[in-house]
Structures are given as C-alpha cells and as structure tokens.
Amino acid sequence: MDRFTTFNLIFFPALAGALALAAWGGWKRGWLLSLAGLLGGVLLFWGGLLAALGAYFTAWQQIPDPPEEAFSDGASLLFVLLVGWLPGLVLSGAAFAVARLIRARRNAAGRA
C-alpha cells in the first residue's frame, strides 16, 4: 500500500468523525455537552492527523530504496504535535457553529 493511501485511510475517517462530533455538540442544548463535543472533535482531528502522518512516514520508509527525506528529523511530526490542534479547532468550530445556527433557526421558525 502506498503512503498516500495509508494517510488517507487514517486521516479522512478521523476528519469525518471530528466534524460529526463537533456538529453533534453544536446541536446539543446547554454548554457542557456542547463544549465536550467541540473539544472531542478537536482532539479526534488532532489525533487522526498525528496517526496518519506517522503511518505516512512509516510507509514511506518501508519502500525499496527510500529517499533521505523519508528519514527526516521529525520536525513535521513535532510541528503537528504542537500546532495540529489549530486546524482541528477551525474545522470543528465551523461544524459546531453551523449546527448551532441551524438549530437556532429551527427553534425560531418553530416559535413563529
């Protein structure tokens, strides 16, 4: 299996789960479950990105005659570890906000 397929098989299910969890949190009433859903979405995205990137480099290093770049110093993994939560926060926050907006509009339409 090539490295891109390995990355995609791990990252995209984590992305879908993160978006679904954040949207679920945005749909919930109150703030405790809502924030738990948002935080869970961010952590799921972040963990999925870390796992996918680790699998990507592992698959790249196992090909016959891998290039030197395959054995990097781990700076990309360290970068994802430190700031990988930021794109997760943006994407999960967007799913959370859209779910909140839809829920608010449905409630407003129900009252009118």
GROMACS elastic network, one bead per residue, 0.5 to 0.9 nm:
[ bonds ]
;  ai    aj funct       b0    kb
    1     4     6  0.84298   500
    1     5     6  0.66035   500
    1     6     6  0.67753   500
    1    59     6  0.78057   500
    2     5     6  0.55670   500
    2     6     6  0.64001   500
    2     7     6  0.88699   500
    2    56     6  0.85313   500
    2    59     6  0.67558   500
    2    60     6  0.76045   500
    2    63     6  0.84883   500
    3     6     6  0.50076   500
    3     7     6  0.61829   500
    3     8     6  0.86236   500
    3    55     6  0.75866   500
    3    57     6  0.73474   500
    3    58     6  0.80655   500
    3    59     6  0.51279   500
    3    60     6  0.56726   500
    4     7     6  0.50556   500
    4     8     6  0.60930   500
    4     9     6  0.85587   500
    4    56     6  0.67492   500
    4    59     6  0.88147   500
    5     8     6  0.50343   500
    5     9     6  0.60208   500
    5    10     6  0.87072   500
    5    56     6  0.85204   500
    6     9     6  0.53126   500
    6    10     6  0.66343   500
    6    11     6  0.86916   500
    6    52     6  0.72006   500
    6    55     6  0.64503   500
    6    56     6  0.60795   500
    6    59     6  0.73223   500
    7    10     6  0.55128   500
    7    11     6  0.59208   500
    7    12     6  0.83167   500
    7    49     6  0.86327   500
    7    51     6  0.83769   500
    7    53     6  0.64437   500
    7    54     6  0.84885   500
    7    55     6  0.64071   500
    7    56     6  0.52927   500
    8    11     6  0.51596   500
    8    12     6  0.56454   500
    8    13     6  0.82019   500
    8    52     6  0.73431   500
    9    12     6  0.63194   500
    9    13     6  0.69329   500
    9    52     6  0.79381   500
   10    13     6  0.60965   500
   10    14     6  0.65412   500
   10    15     6  0.89167   500
   10    48     6  0.64605   500
   10    49     6  0.79871   500
   10    51     6  0.70931   500
   10    52     6  0.52365   500
   10    53     6  0.89449   500
   10    55     6  0.83025   500
   11    14     6  0.51896   500
   11    15     6  0.60815   500
   11    16     6  0.87061   500
   11    45     6  0.79774   500
   11    48     6  0.53276   500
   11    49     6  0.57940   500
   11    50     6  0.87258   500
   11    51     6  0.77530   500
   11    52     6  0.54362   500
   11    53     6  0.84359   500
   12    16     6  0.61102   500
   12    17     6  0.84717   500
   12    48     6  0.82394   500
   13    16     6  0.50873   500
   13    17     6  0.60698   500
   13    18     6  0.84865   500
   13    48     6  0.82003   500
   14    17     6  0.50519   500
   14    18     6  0.59952   500
   14    19     6  0.85722   500
   14    41     6  0.89920   500
   14    44     6  0.61776   500
   14    45     6  0.57843   500
   14    46     6  0.87069   500
   14    47     6  0.80185   500
   14    48     6  0.51448   500
   14    49     6  0.78310   500
   15    18     6  0.50667   500
   15    19     6  0.61748   500
   15    20     6  0.85342   500
   15    41     6  0.84733   500
   15    44     6  0.75709   500
   15    45     6  0.55647   500
   15    48     6  0.72958   500
   15    49     6  0.84663   500
   15    88     6  0.85743   500
   15    91     6  0.89370   500
   16    19     6  0.52282   500
   16    20     6  0.60954   500
   16    21     6  0.85246   500
   16    45     6  0.86966   500
   17    20     6  0.50616   500
   17    21     6  0.59624   500
   17    22     6  0.84819   500
   17    41     6  0.72376   500
   17    44     6  0.72631   500
   17    45     6  0.79725   500
   18    21     6  0.51494   500
   18    22     6  0.60983   500
   18    23     6  0.84835   500
   18    37     6  0.87916   500
   18    38     6  0.83961   500
   18    40     6  0.71402   500
   18    42     6  0.65470   500
   18    43     6  0.78583   500
   18    44     6  0.54502   500
   18    45     6  0.55116   500
   18    88     6  0.80261   500
   18    91     6  0.85291   500
   18    92     6  0.65186   500
   19    22     6  0.51928   500
   19    23     6  0.60272   500
   19    24     6  0.84717   500
   19    38     6  0.88828   500
   19    41     6  0.62660   500
   19    42     6  0.87308   500
   19    45     6  0.83806   500
   19    91     6  0.71441   500
   19    92     6  0.54980   500
   19    93     6  0.87595   500
   19    94     6  0.86434   500
   19    95     6  0.58918   500
   19    96     6  0.80441   500
   20    23     6  0.50869   500
   20    24     6  0.60213   500
   20    25     6  0.85415   500
   20    37     6  0.89484   500
   20    41     6  0.76730   500
   20    92     6  0.85713   500
   20    95     6  0.77559   500
   21    24     6  0.50263   500
   21    25     6  0.61936   500
   21    26     6  0.86431   500
   21    37     6  0.54004   500
   21    38     6  0.69295   500
   21    39     6  0.89380   500
   21    40     6  0.67420   500
   21    41     6  0.53338   500
   21    44     6  0.88149   500
   21    92     6  0.81897   500
   21    95     6  0.88200   500
   21    96     6  0.86292   500
   22    26     6  0.61727   500
   22    27     6  0.86503   500
   22    34     6  0.79115   500
   22    35     6  0.85150   500
   22    36     6  0.85304   500
   22    39     6  0.76490   500
   22    40     6  0.71800   500
   22    41     6  0.50544   500
   22    42     6  0.79180   500
   22    91     6  0.88820   500
   22    92     6  0.53444   500
   22    93     6  0.70946   500
   22    94     6  0.85283   500
   22    95     6  0.59112   500
   22    96     6  0.50567   500
   22    97     6  0.88645   500
   22    99     6  0.84547   500
   23    27     6  0.62000   500
   23    28     6  0.87705   500
   23    34     6  0.89075   500
   23    37     6  0.76228   500
   23    38     6  0.77961   500
   23    41     6  0.86666   500
   23    92     6  0.75978   500
   23    93     6  0.86405   500
   23    94     6  0.85863   500
   23    95     6  0.50494   500
   23    97     6  0.78470   500
   23    98     6  0.74669   500
   23    99     6  0.53430   500
   23   100     6  0.80456   500
   24    27     6  0.51054   500
   24    28     6  0.64039   500
   24    34     6  0.76286   500
   24    37     6  0.64908   500
   24    38     6  0.84483   500
   24    95     6  0.88234   500
   24    96     6  0.75642   500
   24    99     6  0.75005   500
   25    28     6  0.52847   500
   25    29     6  0.84324   500
   25    31     6  0.86581   500
   25    33     6  0.61132   500
   25    35     6  0.65243   500
   25    36     6  0.68468   500
   25    38     6  0.58539   500
   25    39     6  0.89741   500
   25    40     6  0.89411   500
   25    41     6  0.88171   500
   25    96     6  0.65271   500
   25    99     6  0.81668   500
   25   100     6  0.86920   500
   26    29     6  0.80022   500
   26    33     6  0.87527   500
   26    34     6  0.55093   500
   26    35     6  0.80795   500
   26    37     6  0.74094   500
   26    38     6  0.74573   500
   26    93     6  0.88968   500
   26    95     6  0.75504   500
   26    97     6  0.64827   500
   26    98     6  0.76572   500
   26    99     6  0.50138   500
   26   101     6  0.85678   500
   26   103     6  0.82447   500
   27    34     6  0.74002   500
   27    96     6  0.76502   500
   27    99     6  0.53825   500
   27   100     6  0.57276   500
   27   101     6  0.89057   500
   27   102     6  0.82636   500
   27   103     6  0.62207   500
   28    31     6  0.79224   500
   28    33     6  0.65800   500
   28    34     6  0.56540   500
   28    37     6  0.87997   500
   28   100     6  0.83801   500
   28   103     6  0.88532   500
   29    32     6  0.86889   500
   29    33     6  0.76963   500
   29    34     6  0.71112   500
   30    33     6  0.69053   500
   30    34     6  0.66081   500
   30    35     6  0.89859   500
   31    35     6  0.57766   500
   31    36     6  0.82475   500
   32    35     6  0.54729   500
   32    36     6  0.61787   500
   32    37     6  0.86945   500
   33    37     6  0.60734   500
   33    38     6  0.85996   500
   34    37     6  0.51958   500
   34    38     6  0.63293   500
   34    39     6  0.86505   500
   34    96     6  0.83630   500
   35    39     6  0.59511   500
   35    40     6  0.82804   500
   36    39     6  0.51126   500
   36    40     6  0.58750   500
   36    41     6  0.84477   500
   37    40     6  0.50077   500
   37    41     6  0.60699   500
   37    42     6  0.86621   500
   37    96     6  0.84577   500
   38    41     6  0.50983   500
   38    42     6  0.63341   500
   38    43     6  0.87153   500
   38    89     6  0.80938   500
   38    92     6  0.63336   500
   38    93     6  0.68351   500
   38    95     6  0.88392   500
   38    96     6  0.66685   500
   39    42     6  0.51321   500
   39    43     6  0.61804   500
   39    44     6  0.85031   500
   39    89     6  0.82269   500
   39    92     6  0.84320   500
   40    43     6  0.51278   500
   40    44     6  0.59509   500
   40    45     6  0.85020   500
   41    44     6  0.51113   500
   41    45     6  0.61224   500
   41    46     6  0.85132   500
   41    88     6  0.72908   500
   41    89     6  0.79757   500
   41    91     6  0.88467   500
   41    92     6  0.57845   500
   41    93     6  0.86809   500
   42    45     6  0.52313   500
   42    46     6  0.61117   500
   42    47     6  0.85688   500
   42    85     6  0.62530   500
   42    86     6  0.82636   500
   42    87     6  0.83565   500
   42    89     6  0.53337   500
   42    90     6  0.85752   500
   42    91     6  0.81896   500
   42    92     6  0.60457   500
   42    93     6  0.83535   500
   43    46     6  0.50070   500
   43    47     6  0.59377   500
   43    48     6  0.83182   500
   43    85     6  0.71049   500
   43    88     6  0.74789   500
   43    89     6  0.87684   500
   44    47     6  0.51843   500
   44    48     6  0.59184   500
   44    49     6  0.84404   500
   44    88     6  0.81825   500
   45    48     6  0.51182   500
   45    49     6  0.60688   500
   45    50     6  0.86184   500
   45    84     6  0.83423   500
   45    85     6  0.74780   500
   45    87     6  0.83338   500
   45    88     6  0.53362   500
   45    89     6  0.85622   500
   45    91     6  0.88685   500
   45    92     6  0.82647   500
   46    49     6  0.51749   500
   46    50     6  0.62488   500
   46    51     6  0.86464   500
   46    80     6  0.79772   500
   46    81     6  0.79665   500
   46    83     6  0.89404   500
   46    84     6  0.55795   500
   46    85     6  0.52875   500
   46    86     6  0.85117   500
   46    87     6  0.83104   500
   46    88     6  0.61314   500
   47    50     6  0.51003   500
   47    51     6  0.60684   500
   47    52     6  0.84377   500
   47    81     6  0.88795   500
   47    84     6  0.86498   500
   47    85     6  0.88038   500
   48    51     6  0.51249   500
   48    52     6  0.59093   500
   48    53     6  0.84035   500
   49    52     6  0.51391   500
   49    53     6  0.60217   500
   49    54     6  0.85010   500
   49    80     6  0.75899   500
   49    84     6  0.73848   500
   50    53     6  0.52455   500
   50    54     6  0.61444   500
   50    55     6  0.86320   500
   50    77     6  0.70474   500
   50    80     6  0.65805   500
   50    81     6  0.69320   500
   50    84     6  0.79065   500
   51    54     6  0.51291   500
   51    55     6  0.61566   500
   51    56     6  0.85074   500
   52    55     6  0.51045   500
   52    56     6  0.59970   500
   52    57     6  0.87337   500
   53    57     6  0.63369   500
   53    58     6  0.85816   500
   53    76     6  0.85337   500
   53    77     6  0.71158   500
   53    80     6  0.86394   500
   54    57     6  0.53755   500
   54    58     6  0.61956   500
   54    59     6  0.86564   500
   54    77     6  0.73989   500
   55    59     6  0.60205   500
   55    60     6  0.84260   500
   56    59     6  0.52712   500
   56    60     6  0.61275   500
   56    61     6  0.86709   500
   57    61     6  0.60689   500
   57    62     6  0.86373   500
   57    70     6  0.63423   500
   57    71     6  0.79323   500
   57    72     6  0.89833   500
   58    61     6  0.51931   500
   58    62     6  0.63769   500
   58    70     6  0.83736   500
   59    62     6  0.52291   500
   59    63     6  0.68183   500
   60    63     6  0.57540   500
   60    66     6  0.68422   500
   60    67     6  0.87209   500
   60    70     6  0.59878   500
   60    71     6  0.88368   500
   61    64     6  0.82021   500
   61    65     6  0.84746   500
   61    66     6  0.57669   500
   61    67     6  0.81516   500
   61    70     6  0.55219   500
   61    71     6  0.68983   500
   62    65     6  0.83638   500
   62    66     6  0.71721   500
   63    66     6  0.56756   500
   66    69     6  0.81350   500
   66    70     6  0.64166   500
   66    71     6  0.84890   500
   67    70     6  0.56999   500
   67    71     6  0.77641   500
   68    71     6  0.55981   500
   68    72     6  0.71436   500
   69    72     6  0.52806   500
   69    73     6  0.89155   500
   71    74     6  0.79785   500
   72    75     6  0.73082   500
   72    76     6  0.84174   500
   73    76     6  0.82149   500
   73    77     6  0.89414   500
   74    77     6  0.52207   500
   74    78     6  0.62036   500
   74    79     6  0.85778   500
   75    78     6  0.50043   500
   75    79     6  0.59950   500
   75    80     6  0.85770   500
   76    80     6  0.61846   500
   76    81     6  0.84998   500
   77    80     6  0.51342   500
   77    81     6  0.60721   500
   77    82     6  0.86584   500
   78    82     6  0.61850   500
   78    83     6  0.86076   500
   79    82     6  0.52192   500
   79    83     6  0.59919   500
   79    84     6  0.71144   500
   80    83     6  0.53762   500
   80    85     6  0.78567   500
   81    84     6  0.56770   500
   81    85     6  0.79144   500
   82    85     6  0.75726   500
   83    86     6  0.56747   500
   83    87     6  0.81129   500
   84    87     6  0.62843   500
   84    88     6  0.68982   500
   84    89     6  0.89981   500
   85    89     6  0.59822   500
   85    90     6  0.86813   500
   86    89     6  0.50269   500
   86    90     6  0.63130   500
   86    91     6  0.87338   500
   87    91     6  0.60867   500
   87    92     6  0.82735   500
   88    91     6  0.52887   500
   88    92     6  0.57362   500
   88    93     6  0.79201   500
   89    92     6  0.52302   500
   89    93     6  0.54746   500
   89    94     6  0.82325   500
   90    93     6  0.50773   500
   90    94     6  0.60948   500
   90    95     6  0.87524   500
   91    94     6  0.51187   500
   91    95     6  0.63774   500
   91    96     6  0.85791   500
   92    95     6  0.51017   500
   92    96     6  0.60155   500
   92    97     6  0.85164   500
   93    97     6  0.59950   500
   93    98     6  0.85292   500
   94    97     6  0.50759   500
   94    98     6  0.61172   500
   94    99     6  0.85608   500
   95    98     6  0.52145   500
   95    99     6  0.61923   500
   95   100     6  0.86019   500
   96    99     6  0.52676   500
   96   100     6  0.61988   500
   96   101     6  0.86527   500
   97   100     6  0.50141   500
   97   101     6  0.60601   500
   97   102     6  0.85977   500
   98   101     6  0.50425   500
   98   102     6  0.61458   500
   98   103     6  0.84984   500
   99   102     6  0.51818   500
   99   103     6  0.60608   500
   99   104     6  0.85345   500
  100   103     6  0.50992   500
  100   104     6  0.60559   500
  100   105     6  0.85927   500
  101   104     6  0.51117   500
  101   105     6  0.61621   500
  101   106     6  0.86014   500
  102   105     6  0.51675   500
  102   106     6  0.61443   500
  102   107     6  0.85845   500
  103   106     6  0.51519   500
  103   107     6  0.61625   500
  103   108     6  0.85702   500
  104   107     6  0.51331   500
  104   108     6  0.60820   500
  104   109     6  0.85696   500
  105   108     6  0.50074   500
  105   109     6  0.60361   500
  105   110     6  0.84703   500
  106   109     6  0.51029   500
  106   110     6  0.60773   500
  106   111     6  0.87009   500
  107   110     6  0.50413   500
  107   111     6  0.63455   500
  107   112     6  0.88020   500
  108   111     6  0.52439   500
  108   112     6  0.63380   500
  109   112     6  0.52295   500
